Amino acid sequence: MNTSTHPIKEIYITRHGQTDYNKQGIVQGSGIDSVLNEVGLQQAQAFYEAYQDIPFDKIYISELLRTYQTVAPFAEKRIPIEKHGGLNEISWGKKEGRPISPEEDAYYYFMLSEWQRGVVDLAIEGGESPQQVYDRQKPVLDLILSRPEEQKVLICMHGRAMRIFLCLLLNYEIKEMERFEHSNVCLYKLVYTGSMFSIDTYCDVEHLRELV
């Protein structure tokens, strides 16, 4: 076992750039394969300009196009990009692609309240539960940790999925996921010493400052 406090792996996690669905307040989930809008493309470029000098060994993304578009500028540096369905956004089932009406808003409030109470196996109608997302994320994390040669890793994923993934990384209960804020192309940086992860950077958006 590695007993050193020196990081043996650094994981950078970002959320995809803005889409028109984000702008309009429409739920996407894993069933809507939307693309970045102009603002989202600018966010992706700003992120690249801020972090292009970090020698990433691998980039992991979901199977949804908006995550690839967010990290596409790094592809020109010949950094390998690997897709995993386990990193997809939670499925919002029948709610995907629908504007948030007062009735829909009440439904989301109920679901989030239940999840915060610890009922994390409660699935969205026609969709997934946080526990199901957690369970499909774990093999991806195990794969990443099984590759010691990948010392600096960038992961691009989705808001709700990111919150659940951070619980997985930090060994928090899933019901604690709301403690992790997120916005388009925010950055979390975590370091791994061989036994545990710790947060080095929390929801940083400094790289987007000039876009505001």
C-alpha positions in Angstrom: 0.0 0.0 0.0 1.2 3.5 -0.8 1.8 5.2 2.6 3.1 8.4 1.1 1.1 11.6 1.2 2.4 12.5 -2.3 -0.5 12.3 -4.8 -0.2 9.4 -7.2 -3.1 10.6 -9.2 -4.8 13.9 -9.9 -8.3 13.9 -11.2 -9.8 17.1 -12.8 -13.6 16.9 -13.2 -15.6 19.4 -15.2 -19.2 19.7 -16.3 -20.0 20.2 -20.0 -20.5 23.6 -21.5 -23.9 25.4 -21.9 -26.5 24.0 -24.2 -29.7 25.7 -25.3 -31.6 23.2 -23.0 -29.5 24.6 -20.1 -30.3 28.2 -21.2 -34.0 27.5 -21.4 -34.2 25.5 -18.2 -35.2 22.3 -19.9 -34.1 19.0 -18.4 -31.8 17.0 -20.6 -30.7 13.9 -18.8 -29.0 11.0 -20.6 -31.8 10.7 -23.2 -31.2 14.1 -24.8 -28.0 14.2 -26.9 -27.8 18.0 -27.2 -24.9 20.1 -28.5 -23.1 23.1 -27.0 -24.5 26.5 -28.0 -22.2 29.5 -28.8 -21.7 30.3 -25.1 -20.9 26.6 -24.4 -18.3 26.6 -27.1 -16.7 29.8 -25.7 -16.7 28.2 -22.2 -14.9 25.1 -23.7 -12.3 27.3 -25.3 -11.7 29.3 -22.1 -11.3 26.1 -20.1 -8.8 24.8 -22.7 -6.8 28.1 -22.6 -6.6 27.9 -18.8 -5.6 24.2 -18.5 -3.9 23.4 -21.8 -0.4 23.2 -20.1 -1.5 20.4 -17.7 0.0 17.2 -19.2 -3.2 15.1 -19.0 -2.5 11.4 -19.7 -6.2 10.6 -20.5 -9.5 12.3 -20.9 -12.7 10.4 -19.9 -16.1 11.5 -21.1 -19.7 10.3 -21.2 -21.2 9.0 -24.4 -23.1 12.3 -24.9 -21.9 14.7 -27.5 -21.9 17.7 -25.2 -19.0 16.3 -23.1 -16.9 15.6 -26.2 -17.4 19.1 -27.5 -16.3 20.5 -24.2 -12.9 18.8 -24.3 -12.5 18.8 -28.1 -9.8 21.4 -28.0 -7.6 19.0 -26.1 -7.9 16.4 -28.8 -5.6 18.5 -31.0 -2.9 17.8 -28.4 -3.3 14.1 -29.1 -4.5 13.3 -25.6 -6.4 10.0 -25.7 -10.2 10.4 -25.1 -12.2 7.5 -23.8 -16.0 7.3 -23.7 -18.0 5.5 -20.9 -21.7 5.2 -20.6 -21.2 4.9 -16.9 -20.4 8.7 -16.9 -23.7 9.6 -18.6 -26.1 12.0 -16.9 -28.8 10.5 -14.8 -31.8 9.5 -16.9 -34.7 11.8 -16.1 -37.0 9.4 -17.9 -40.4 10.9 -19.0 -39.3 14.3 -17.8 -36.5 14.8 -20.3 -37.0 17.5 -22.9 -39.9 19.1 -21.1 -39.9 22.6 -19.8 -40.2 22.9 -16.0 -43.8 23.8 -15.2 -45.0 24.4 -11.6 -46.1 20.7 -11.6 -42.8 19.5 -12.8 -41.0 21.7 -10.4 -43.0 20.2 -7.5 -42.1 16.7 -8.7 -38.3 17.6 -8.8 -38.6 19.1 -5.3 -40.2 16.0 -4.0 -37.6 13.7 -5.6 -34.7 15.8 -4.3 -36.2 15.9 -0.8 -36.5 12.1 -0.8 -33.0 11.6 -2.0 -31.7 14.0 0.7 -33.6 11.9 3.2 -31.6 8.9 2.0 -34.1 7.3 -0.3 -31.5 7.1 -3.0 -33.0 4.0 -4.7 -36.1 6.0 -5.6 -36.1 6.3 -9.4 -37.5 9.0 -11.5 -40.5 8.0 -13.5 -39.2 6.1 -16.5 -35.6 7.0 -15.4 -32.9 6.2 -12.9 -32.3 6.5 -9.2 -29.1 8.0 -7.8 -28.1 4.5 -6.6 -28.3 3.2 -10.1 -26.1 6.0 -11.3 -23.6 5.4 -8.5 -23.5 1.7 -9.3 -22.7 2.3 -13.0 -20.1 4.9 -12.1 -18.1 2.6 -9.8 -16.7 0.3 -12.5 -15.4 3.4 -14.4 -13.7 4.7 -11.3 -12.2 1.2 -10.6 -10.9 1.2 -14.2 -9.3 4.7 -13.8 -7.6 3.6 -10.5 -6.3 0.5 -12.1 -4.2 2.6 -14.5 -1.3 4.0 -12.5 0.4 5.3 -15.6 -2.5 7.8 -15.9 -1.3 10.3 -13.3 -3.3 13.3 -14.5 -6.8 12.6 -15.7 -9.5 14.9 -16.9 -13.2 13.8 -16.7 -16.0 15.7 -18.4 -19.5 14.7 -17.3 -22.9 16.1 -16.2 -24.3 18.0 -13.2 -26.3 15.4 -11.3 -23.9 12.7 -12.3 -21.0 14.8 -11.1 -22.6 15.2 -7.7 -23.0 11.5 -7.4 -19.5 10.8 -8.7 -18.0 13.1 -6.1 -19.8 11.2 -3.4 -18.3 8.0 -4.8 -14.8 9.5 -4.9 -14.9 10.9 -1.4 -16.8 8.0 0.2 -19.8 10.2 1.1 -23.3 8.8 1.4 -25.2 9.5 -1.9 -27.7 11.6 0.0 -24.9 14.1 0.6 -24.7 14.9 -3.1 -26.3 18.4 -2.8 -23.3 19.7 -1.0 -21.4 19.7 -4.3 -22.4 22.8 -6.3 -21.9 22.9 -10.1 -22.3 25.1 -13.1 -21.3 24.7 -16.8 -17.6 24.0 -17.1 -16.8 24.5 -13.4 -13.8 22.6 -12.2 -13.2 20.2 -9.3 -9.7 18.9 -8.7 -9.1 15.9 -6.5 -5.9 14.2 -5.5 -5.5 10.6 -4.7 -2.7 9.2 -2.5 -3.4 5.5 -2.9 -5.9 5.2 -0.1 -8.2 8.2 -0.3 -9.3 11.2 -2.4 -9.3 14.8 -1.1 -10.6 17.9 -2.8 -8.0 20.4 -3.9 -10.2 22.7 -5.9 -14.0 23.2 -5.4 -16.3 24.3 -8.2 -13.8 26.8 -9.6 -15.0 29.0 -12.5 -12.2 31.6 -12.5 -11.3 30.5 -16.0 -14.8 31.7 -17.2 -14.4 35.2 -15.5 -14.0 37.1 -18.8 -17.1 35.5 -20.3 -19.4 36.8 -17.6 
